[in-house]
């Protein structure tokens, strides 16, 4: 009889204690924000990273698509943001989104690089609490003069000379 109780304890109570400890750990979402100085839709060697850009984490209810959670953070001197997320967002759709740029000549968000999906649940097999979002970017108002030559290098990369 005591063995049955021990087995039940091991199967029921211990997993609950382990998961309770894991649920309490916050997530850290990290990514970078850049200024697309060549206006080409991707990062190049001329790309600069934006200090002081505001980034938001938004989670939507999967069924109603209503906003369930929102928090903002600011990039550091290297254009990197680290945003603390306290809760598990299980079945919600979460994204890192651009909010604003401190540069007046680089304020227009690149529509293809203005948001990045982030999985914020512990019920998917991922043990680590740090989650990485794809880099996001703003377009510079006018491309830098050296971009023409730079983009030629990208276009000719696979071409034999």
C-alpha positions, 0 to 999 in steps of 0.5 A: 500500500505504501508503495502505491502511495509513493508511486502516485506521489511521484507521478502526480505531485512531483511534476506539479512542483517542478512545473510550478517552479518553472512557471515563475521564471520570466522570459527575456526577449532580445533583438536589435533595431537598425536603420536601413541606410540603403533602403533595400529591405535587409541589413548591409555593411552600411546598416547602422543600429539605433540607440533609443528606439522604442520596441513593444511586445504585443500578445493577441488572443488567438481566437478573438485577435484582441490585445491580451498583453503589451509592454514596451522597452528601449534599445541600448547604445548598440541598438539591442533591446532586452524586454522582461516578460513576467507571464507565460502567454501559452496560446497567444500570438506574440510579436515584437513590434517597432514603435518609434525611432529617435532619428528624424531621418530614419522613422519609416518602419520597413513593412517587411521588417517591422515585426517579429514573432516570439514564442512566449510559452514554456509548454513547447519543449524550449527550456531557456527563458531567453527568446530571440526576435529577428532584427527589425528596421526603419528606412532612412529617408534618402539612401546614402550615396555609397549604397549604389556601389554597395548594392552592385556588390550584392547583385554581382556576388554569384556572377562569374567575372 
